[in-house]
Amino acid sequence: MVESGIKRALVFYPNSGEEWDASNETWVKGTGCTSPKEFASLLSKAIGAVDDTWNEVVKSGKVGSSGNNCSGGCSNIPIVVGGCCRTDPSTISAIRGVL
């Protein structure tokens, strides 16, 4: 991204939020978010909240908007999405579908 002149990006690398039971070496059922569609919806809401916050920060003058590729909120910022524990290709596909 440096070569392309992009100075900022949002990186989301969430896990499912499930609890790990170390004693039994297993994931605790009923915790976290295991539905790819629900997971994607929650992440989309998080990105929207970051976008709203960024727009407010720019409007307040706390950061400049010129030359940082971010003056229009998150829609002008590259978004990199990955997945950690208990996410899989179907989760990433669902996320891509809502972004």
KADAPE-V621629 format. One record per residue. N is the residue number from 1. SS is DSSP state (H for helix, E for strand, - for the rest). OMEGA is omega in radians with two decimals (NA if undefined). Layout:
n=N ss=SS omega=OMEGA
n=N ss=SS omega=OMEGA
//
This chain:
n=1 ss=- omega=-3.13
n=2 ss=- omega=-3.13
n=3 ss=- omega=-3.11
n=4 ss=- omega=3.13
n=5 ss=- omega=3.12
n=6 ss=- omega=-3.08
n=7 ss=- omega=-3.12
n=8 ss=- omega=3.03
n=9 ss=E omega=3.00
n=10 ss=E omega=3.12
n=11 ss=E omega=3.09
n=12 ss=E omega=-3.13
n=13 ss=E omega=-3.02
n=14 ss=E omega=2.95
n=15 ss=- omega=-3.06
n=16 ss=- omega=-3.12
n=17 ss=- omega=3.14
n=18 ss=- omega=3.11
n=19 ss=- omega=3.09
n=20 ss=E omega=3.07
n=21 ss=E omega=-3.07
n=22 ss=- omega=-3.14
n=23 ss=- omega=-3.11
n=24 ss=- omega=3.14
n=25 ss=- omega=-3.14
n=26 ss=E omega=3.07
n=27 ss=E omega=-3.13
n=28 ss=- omega=-3.13
n=29 ss=- omega=3.10
n=30 ss=- omega=3.08
n=31 ss=- omega=3.08
n=32 ss=- omega=-3.07
n=33 ss=- omega=-3.08
n=34 ss=- omega=3.12
n=35 ss=- omega=3.14
n=36 ss=H omega=-3.13
n=37 ss=H omega=3.12
n=38 ss=H omega=3.11
n=39 ss=H omega=3.14
n=40 ss=H omega=3.12
n=41 ss=H omega=3.12
n=42 ss=H omega=3.13
n=43 ss=H omega=3.10
n=44 ss=H omega=3.09
n=45 ss=H omega=3.12
n=46 ss=H omega=3.12
n=47 ss=H omega=3.09
n=48 ss=H omega=3.12
n=49 ss=H omega=3.09
n=50 ss=H omega=3.12
n=51 ss=H omega=3.13
n=52 ss=H omega=3.14
n=53 ss=H omega=-3.14
n=54 ss=H omega=3.13
n=55 ss=H omega=3.11
n=56 ss=H omega=3.13
n=57 ss=H omega=3.12
n=58 ss=H omega=-3.14
n=59 ss=H omega=-3.10
n=60 ss=H omega=-3.13
n=61 ss=- omega=-3.14
n=62 ss=- omega=3.03
n=63 ss=- omega=3.09
n=64 ss=- omega=3.14
n=65 ss=- omega=-3.07
n=66 ss=- omega=3.04
n=67 ss=- omega=-3.12
n=68 ss=- omega=3.11
n=69 ss=- omega=-3.06
n=70 ss=- omega=-3.01
n=71 ss=- omega=3.14
n=72 ss=- omega=-3.10
n=73 ss=H omega=-3.06
n=74 ss=H omega=-3.11
n=75 ss=H omega=3.11
n=76 ss=H omega=-3.11
n=77 ss=- omega=3.03
n=78 ss=E omega=3.11
n=79 ss=E omega=3.11
n=80 ss=E omega=-3.11
n=81 ss=E omega=3.07
n=82 ss=E omega=3.10
n=83 ss=E omega=-3.12
n=84 ss=- omega=-3.04
n=85 ss=- omega=3.03
n=86 ss=- omega=2.93
n=87 ss=- omega=-3.12
n=88 ss=- omega=-3.11
n=89 ss=H omega=3.12
n=90 ss=H omega=3.09
n=91 ss=H omega=-3.13
n=92 ss=H omega=3.11
n=93 ss=H omega=3.12
n=94 ss=H omega=3.10
n=95 ss=H omega=-3.14
n=96 ss=H omega=-3.13
n=97 ss=H omega=-3.14
n=98 ss=H omega=3.10
n=99 ss=- omega=NA
//
